[in-house]
């Protein structure tokens, strides 16, 4: 390695700190564009850093293109949960927060902690993820317009405008749903995974697509690890004799938990495994939302199981 590269990513630009093997640092800011990526490559070459360990935070779509570019260029790339760098900054008693300071912190973390390497998702998974996220955005826009229409008295021109936008959104939602279905059908691996997931009572095509695009994009050592990524494992608050109210950790993509809520409700009614789970938790005096949270977590455990085994759901082999 010719050094480590800390990257603080933003929509329009990214700041980098290059820490060389002798401990010296070089800093630069580049536009977050393909031209900016090339500018970074020339700058690294000029400093004799043709092979670095580059680290950036997971910030949605802003950093994906740069991370993929650096990986394809032969660099070691790590993509971290922002909470990791936030905790590291607190441990270092960092008082300032600027793009340059953040890039320095990420470089220091990379040099001392050696985070694991990241690899880009397969192209078909990246495309599915983009379609799933587009569908989620369209549904949110539809909800906002529906709320505006129901907010109160509207002048006719505003009512017509909202109705027009809603009609367009409905058409786009239907189009994107069709694109998702066609995309999965065109790729045998995704199609097989979709069919395994939809064999679980409570998981339909829409939920299966979201799980494949947002959750099962990486390997997990266990079903619990997958549930933890979705923020569906219990969070215990305890110190000495004090006991806080337990709840879900809610770490990870919120869209996953939102998308699993109604499937969990359906599964509690129609899935044999979930009905047994509900009976057991109800007998233990657990409140409704705790049972729903447990059902959401159980759905992920079932999904992990069918994908790992390659076998469709069979209630006789599942423990509630």
C-alpha positions in Angstrom: 0.0 0.0 0.0 1.1 3.5 -0.9 -0.9 5.0 2.0 -4.5 5.5 3.1 -7.1 7.8 1.7 -9.8 9.3 3.9 -12.8 10.6 1.8 -15.5 12.9 3.1 -18.2 12.7 0.5 -20.9 15.3 -0.4 -23.3 15.8 -3.2 -21.3 18.3 -5.2 -17.7 17.5 -4.1 -15.6 15.3 -2.0 -12.6 16.1 0.3 -9.7 13.7 0.6 -6.8 13.3 3.0 -3.9 11.2 1.7 -1.8 9.8 4.6 1.5 8.5 3.2 3.5 5.7 4.9 5.9 8.2 6.5 2.9 9.9 8.3 2.8 13.0 6.1 -0.6 14.2 4.9 -1.8 15.7 1.6 -5.3 17.2 1.1 -7.4 18.0 -1.9 -11.1 18.7 -2.8 -12.5 17.4 -6.1 -15.9 17.7 -7.8 -18.1 14.6 -7.3 -18.2 13.9 -11.0 -16.4 11.5 -13.4 -14.0 14.4 -14.3 -13.3 14.8 -10.5 -12.6 11.1 -10.2 -10.0 11.4 -12.9 -8.5 14.5 -11.2 -8.2 12.5 -8.0 -6.3 9.7 -9.9 -3.8 12.2 -11.4 -3.3 13.7 -8.0 -2.7 10.3 -6.3 -0.2 9.4 -9.1 1.7 12.6 -8.6 2.1 11.8 -5.0 3.3 8.2 -5.8 0.1 6.6 -4.4 -0.9 4.3 -7.1 -2.4 1.8 -4.7 -4.1 3.1 -1.5 -6.7 1.9 1.0 -9.5 4.4 0.5 -12.4 4.7 3.0 -15.6 6.7 2.8 -18.9 6.7 4.7 -22.0 5.1 3.4 -24.1 8.2 2.4 -26.7 6.8 0.0 -26.0 7.4 -3.7 -23.4 10.2 -3.3 -20.4 7.9 -2.8 -21.4 4.8 -4.7 -19.9 6.0 -8.1 -16.6 7.1 -6.5 -16.3 3.8 -4.5 -16.9 1.8 -7.6 -14.4 3.8 -9.6 -11.7 3.4 -7.0 -12.4 -0.3 -6.7 -12.2 -0.8 -10.5 -8.9 1.2 -10.5 -7.3 -1.4 -8.3 -7.5 0.4 -4.9 -8.7 -1.3 -1.7 -11.9 0.4 -0.7 -13.9 0.4 2.5 -17.4 1.8 3.0 -18.3 2.5 6.6 -21.5 3.2 8.6 -21.3 6.9 9.5 -21.9 6.0 13.1 -18.5 4.3 13.1 -16.7 7.5 12.2 -18.9 9.5 14.6 -17.9 7.2 17.5 -14.2 7.4 16.4 -14.4 11.2 16.4 -15.7 11.2 19.9 -13.0 8.8 21.1 -10.4 11.2 19.6 -12.0 14.2 21.4 -12.5 15.9 18.0 -13.8 19.4 18.6 -14.3 20.7 15.1 -16.4 19.2 12.3 -15.5 20.3 8.8 -15.1 18.4 5.5 -11.4 18.6 5.9 -11.4 17.4 9.5 -13.8 14.5 8.7 -11.4 13.4 5.8 -8.5 13.5 8.3 -10.5 11.4 10.8 -11.4 8.8 8.2 -7.8 8.6 7.1 -6.6 8.1 10.7 -9.3 5.5 11.3 -8.3 3.6 8.2 -4.6 3.7 9.1 -5.2 2.4 12.6 -8.2 0.1 12.3 -7.8 -1.4 8.8 -11.5 -1.7 8.0 -12.7 -4.6 5.8 -12.6 -4.3 2.0 -15.8 -3.5 0.1 -16.7 -4.7 -3.3 -19.4 -3.3 -5.6 -22.7 -5.1 -6.0 -23.3 -7.1 -9.2 -24.8 -4.8 -11.9 -28.2 -6.6 -11.9 -28.4 -6.0 -8.1 -27.4 -2.4 -8.4 -30.1 -1.9 -11.1 -32.7 -3.6 -8.9 -31.7 -1.4 -5.9 -32.1 1.7 -8.0 -35.5 0.7 -9.2 -36.7 -0.3 -5.7 -35.5 3.1 -4.3 -37.2 4.9 -7.2 -40.4 3.1 -6.3 -40.1 4.1 -2.7 -39.6 7.8 -3.6 -42.6 7.8 -5.9 -44.8 6.2 -3.2 -43.6 8.9 -0.8 -44.5 11.6 -3.3 -47.9 10.1 -3.8 -48.6 10.1 0.0 -47.6 13.8 0.2 -50.0 14.8 -2.6 -52.8 12.7 -1.1 -52.2 14.5 2.3 -52.4 17.8 0.5 -55.7 16.9 -1.1 -57.1 15.8 2.2 -55.8 18.8 4.2 -58.9 21.0 3.6 -60.8 23.2 1.2 -58.9 23.7 -2.0 -59.5 26.1 -4.8 -60.5 24.3 -8.1 -57.2 25.1 -9.8 -55.1 23.6 -6.9 -57.4 20.5 -6.7 -57.0 20.0 -10.5 -53.2 20.3 -10.2 -53.0 17.8 -7.3 -55.2 15.3 -9.2 -53.0 15.6 -12.3 -49.9 15.0 -10.3 -51.5 12.0 -8.5 -52.5 10.5 -11.9 -49.0 10.9 -13.2 -47.5 9.4 -10.0 -49.9 6.4 -10.2 -48.8 5.8 -13.8 -45.1 6.0 -12.8 -45.6 3.7 -9.9 -47.2 1.1 -12.1 -44.4 1.5 -14.7 -41.6 1.1 -12.1 -43.4 -1.9 -10.6 -43.5 -3.5 -14.0 -39.9 -2.7 -14.6 -38.9 -4.3 -11.3 -40.8 -7.5 -12.2 -39.4 -7.6 -15.7 -35.8 -7.0 -14.3 -36.1 -9.9 -11.9 -37.6 -12.2 -14.5 -34.6 -11.4 -16.8 -32.0 -12.6 -14.3 -32.2 -16.2 -13.3 -30.4 -15.7 -10.0 -32.8 -12.9 -8.9 -35.8 -14.8 -10.2 -34.9 -17.9 -8.2 -34.4 -15.8 -5.0 -37.7 -14.0 -5.6 -39.5 -17.3 -5.9 -37.9 -18.6 -2.7 -38.9 -15.5 -0.8 -42.5 -15.4 -2.0 -42.9 -19.0 -0.9 -43.1 -17.5 2.7 -46.7 -16.6 3.6 -46.6 -12.8 4.1 -43.9 -12.0 1.6 -45.2 -10.9 -1.8 -43.4 -9.7 -5.0 -42.9 -6.1 -3.7 -41.4 -7.1 -0.4 -39.2 -9.8 -2.0 -37.9 -7.2 -4.5 -37.1 -4.8 -1.6 -35.3 -7.5 0.4 -33.2 -8.4 -2.6 -32.4 -4.8 -3.4 -31.8 -3.5 0.1 -31.1 -6.3 2.6 -29.7 -9.4 0.9 -27.1 -7.5 -1.1 -24.3 -8.9 1.1 -23.4 -12.1 2.9 -24.4 -12.5 6.5 -22.9 -15.0 9.0 -26.4 -15.6 10.5 -30.0 -14.7 10.3 -29.6 -12.5 13.4 -26.9 -10.6 11.7 -29.3 -9.8 8.8 -32.0 -8.8 11.2 -29.4 -6.5 13.0 -28.6 -4.8 9.7 -32.3 -4.1 9.3 -32.5 -2.6 12.9 -34.8 -5.3 14.1 -32.9 -6.8 17.0 -33.8 -5.8 20.6 -31.9 -2.9 22.1 -31.3 -3.3 25.8 -30.8 -0.2 28.0 -29.3 -1.1 31.4 -26.8 0.4 33.8 -26.4 -0.9 37.4 -29.9 -1.3 38.9 -31.5 1.0 36.2 -33.4 -0.7 33.5 -34.5 1.3 30.5 -37.5 0.4 28.3 -36.3 -2.1 25.6 -37.1 -1.6 22.0 -35.8 -2.2 18.5 -32.3 -0.9 17.7 -33.6 0.8 14.5 -30.1 0.9 13.0 -30.1 0.5 9.3 -32.3 1.5 6.4 -35.7 2.7 7.7 -37.3 1.7 4.4 -36.7 -2.0 5.3 -38.6 -1.7 8.6 -41.4 0.3 7.0 -41.8 -2.2 4.2 -41.9 -5.2 6.5 -44.6 -3.8 8.8 -47.7 -4.8 6.7 -46.2 -8.2 5.6 -45.6 -9.0 9.3 -49.3 -8.1 10.0 -50.4 -10.5 7.2 -48.0 -13.2 8.3 -49.4 -13.1 11.8 -52.7 -14.1 10.3 -51.8 -16.5 7.6 -48.3 -17.9 8.3 -48.4 -21.0 10.5 -45.1 -20.2 12.0 -46.2 -16.7 12.9 -49.4 -17.8 14.4 -47.5 -20.0 16.8 -45.1 -17.1 17.5 -48.1 -14.8 18.2 -49.7 -17.3 20.5 -46.5 -17.8 22.5 -45.8 -14.0 22.9 -49.5 -13.2 23.7 -49.5 -15.9 26.4 -46.3 -14.2 27.8 -48.2 -10.9 28.0 -46.3 -9.1 25.3 -48.0 -6.0 23.8 -49.1 -5.8 20.2 -46.3 -3.8 18.8 -43.7 -6.1 20.5 -45.4 -9.0 18.7 -45.3 -7.1 15.4 -41.6 -6.3 15.8 -40.9 -10.0 16.6 -42.8 -11.0 13.5 -40.8 -8.6 11.3 -37.6 -10.0 12.7 -38.9 -13.6 12.2 -39.7 -12.8 8.5 -36.1 -11.9 8.0 -35.0 -15.1 9.7 -37.3 -17.1 7.4 -36.0 -15.2 4.3 -32.4 -15.8 5.3 -33.2 -19.5 5.8 -34.8 -20.1 2.4 -32.1 -18.2 0.6 -29.3 -20.0 2.3 -30.8 -23.4 1.9 -32.2 -22.9 -1.6 -35.4 -24.6 -0.4 -38.9 -23.1 -0.4 -40.6 -22.4 2.9 -41.9 -25.4 4.8 -43.7 -24.7 8.1 -42.9 -28.2 9.4 -39.1 -27.4 9.5 -39.4 -24.0 11.2 -39.4 -23.3 14.9 -41.7 -20.4 15.9 
